[in-house]
Amino acid sequence: MPGFTTYGVHRLLNRGQLGPIFPSSTIQELGPQCPSLQGLAICVQRRRGLETDVYTALAQFPRLIHLDLLLNCLPEIDSTENPVPLRELTEYESTRTSGHAYNLPTWYIRDCVINCAIDQELAEAIFTHIRNNQKGGGRRLQRLTIHPLHSQGGQYCSYYSISNSSPRTQWGAWGPFNAEVFDELARSWTVEADVVERAGIRAVKSTRGKGGNSRLR
């Protein structure tokens, strides 16, 4: 499903779930079964930078040249509101951040901020890791587009507004908090191999136009 645009994200959000979040083990199994696949759109879990196994698994598609990577930046959480995988929380992370319309574990907000903070260096590192680990094909990854998800349309969100004035399906947990903070952090990135001038790679960050729409500059 190459060419996953902002419009495509909006359309899918209004029709329901984007699809499953694929673990590295599943991706690892799919790669060898799709030796000719050249375009892919897939959702994976972001884990504060500890998801390298997922990027390694994506390199198992030997002829993949266009990849639209949806990163779910909402932290994984268990039934007792602890992070998955379980880790020891600091005293500050163990508190709750609450207001008139929300009541969330502080660690959950903190982890989401960390997951959403994708800069040029990280975008290029993900591209390079996948490209350098591809084997068995003459053509390697040429374009990677990263779409960070932070509960847009309520996608994958375990928390929702407790205020009747904030629609549950609009921004999930971040509607009453400050959705724009996460929207500003979680801009899309497009990284391409400069095959013409052989000058390495270049990364372009999306910018928002009037009305909150995104565009590439």
N, C-alpha and C positions, 0 to 999 in steps of 0.2 A: 504494500500500500504506500508507494512513494508519493512525494509531493504533499505531505501532511501540513496544510496551511492553517493560519489562524482561523479562517472561515471553517475549515474542517473541524477544528477543536470546538468552535462555537456550535456547529451543527450537531456534533455528537453529544455535547453536553446537554442540549435541549431534548435529545431523544433518549437519554438514559446513560447507563454506565458505559465508559469507554471500552471496557473489556477487562479480562483478568490481568493481574500483576504476575508476571512470569518470574519464577526463581531461576537461579543459575543452573540448577540440575536439569530442569525442563529444557532450557535453551541449549544446554550441552547435548542433550539427546536429539534435538531437532536439527542442529547444524549439519551433521553428516547425512541426514535424510533429505536435505535440500541443497545439493551440491551446485545447482544452477541458479539459485535465488539471487537476484540482483537488487531488489528493493524490499524494504521491511519497515513497518511501523509497529512498535511494541512498547508496552508499559512495564517498567521495572521499579523496584523499591530502592529509594535512596537511603543510605544508612550512615550519615555523617562522614562520608568518605570511605567507609569500610565495605563498599560494594564492588571492589575490584574484580571479584570472582564473576560477577555478572558481565562486565566488559570483556573479560577473558573468554567467557562462554560465547559472546556474540561474535568473536573472531573465528568461531567454528564454521561460520558460513563462508566458504572460501571465495565465492564470487560476489559477495555483497559489496555494492558500490554506493548505494543510497540508503541511509538509515535515519528514520525519524524516531527519536528516543524520548518517550514520555517518562519523566522521572517523578514518581510519587513521593513528594517531600513530606507528607504527613507521617509522623513517626508510627511505627508499629507499637501496639499497646495491647496488654492482656486484660482479662476480666477484672483484675484488681487494680487497674490503672498504673501498672508498672511497664517499663519499656521492654520491648522484645528485640534482641535477646536481653535477658535480665542483666542489669549492671547496678553497682552501688551508686546511689544518688547522694549528692551533697546536701547539706542542710537546706541551702537555698532552693535546690531543685525539688526538694520534698514538700515545699510549700505549695499553695494554690494561688493563682492570680484570678481575681474575681472582680466583677463590676455589676452594673444594674441589669445586664443581660447575658452575662457569661460567668462561668466558674470552671476553670481549667487547671490541670496540674502544671506547675511552672516548668517542669522538665519538658513537657510536651510542646509548649510554646518555644522554649529555647532550642530544642532539637529541630523544630520546624524552621526556625530562623537559620540555623546552621545548614540545613539541607537546601534551603532556597538560595543561599548565598553562592551562586555559581558565577565565577569570573572568567576572564579570557584564558588565564593560565590553566584553570581546571578544564574548561571546554576543549582546549587544545590537547591537554593531557589524555582525556578520554578518547579523543579521535586518534591520537598517536598510538595509544595502547592497543586499541582494536586493530588498527591498520598494521602495526608491526607484528601482531600475533596471528594474522591470517596466513594460512598455508595452503598449498596445493593449487593455487590459481594465479594466472598471470595478471588479472585485474584485481586491484585492492580497493578498499573504501575510498571514495572520492568526495562524498559529502555527508556530513552528520549534522542534523538539526536536533537540538535539545529543547524539549518543552517541559519546564518544571510545573508540576501540579501541586496546588496548595489548597485544595477543597473547592475549586471553581465549580459552581453548579452542584455543590454538595458531594462531589466525587470522592469516594473512599473515606469519607469523614465519619469518625466515631462520635463527634460532638456537634451539637447544633445549638443555635440561639435559644435561650429560654424566654425571650421577649416576643410577644405577639406582633410587634412592629417590625421584626426582622424575619422575612420569609425563610423558612428552613432550607428551601431549595436554591437560594440565591448564592450565598457565600459560605454555607456551613458554619463552622465555628468562628470564622474570622469576620462575619458580618458585623456583630456588635463590638468586636475588638478593634481592628483597624485593617481592613482588607488591603488598603493601598500600600501599607508597609510591606506586606508579602508580595503584592503585585509589582512593586518597585524592585525588590530583591530578585524575584524569580522571572527575569526577562529571558526570552528565548535566545539561543545562540545558534548560529550556523557556521560550521567549520568546513572549509573546502581545501582540497589539495590543489596547488597551483601547478597543474600538469603542463601548461603552456610554457611558462617562463622558468619552470623547475626551481621556483624560489621557495620551496617548502610548503607551508600551509598558511591560511589566513582565516581569522575568526571575525564574524560580524554579529554585533549585539542588536536585538530588536529594540525599537523605540516606539513610544506611544504617540499617536497623532491626536488630533482633536476628537473629543468624545471617548477617549480611552482606548481607541483602536491601536493595534500594533502594526508597525511597518519596519522593514529593514532599511537602514540607511546605507 
